[in-house]
Amino acid sequence: MLHIVAIVLGAILGIAYVIVGFMKFGGKEPVESFKHYGYSDGFRILVGILEILGGVWMIIGIWSQWVAILAGPWIAVIMVGAMITQIRAKNEVKEIMLPVPFLILALAVSVINLVM
C-alpha cells in the first residue's frame, strides 16, 4: 500500500514541479513575482531549472527508490527558500505557509521510499 502512495505522490509532485519549473522561463506570474521580490531573471531561471530537476527526479523515483529518496529533500529545500522569500517580504502567514504542504509531501515520498 505504501508503495502505491509513493508512486501516486511522486507522479503528482513530479508533474507539478516540471510544469511550475517551465513556467519560470517566461510565465507572466512568475516573472512579475520574482521582480516584486527583487530577484533577477537569472535567479528565476535557476529556480525553474532546479524545480524541473526535482520534478524529473520525482518521476524517475517511481522506478528508482534512491532517486525518490533524494528528490524529496531537493524539493523541500526549494520550498524552504520560497518560505524565506515570503518571510523576508513580511507577507501574511497564509502566504508564508503555502509551500509547507508541498514540502511535507516531498519529504513523505522520501520517507516512504526509505522505509520500504
KAHU-V597270 format. One record per helix or strand. SS is the DSSP state (A for helix, B for strand). FROM is the first residue (numbers start at 0). TO is the last residue. If there is no record, write none. Layout:
BEGIN
SS/FROM/TO
SS/FROM/TO
END
This chain:
BEGIN
A/1/22
A/27/35
A/40/59
A/64/87
A/92/95
A/99/114
END
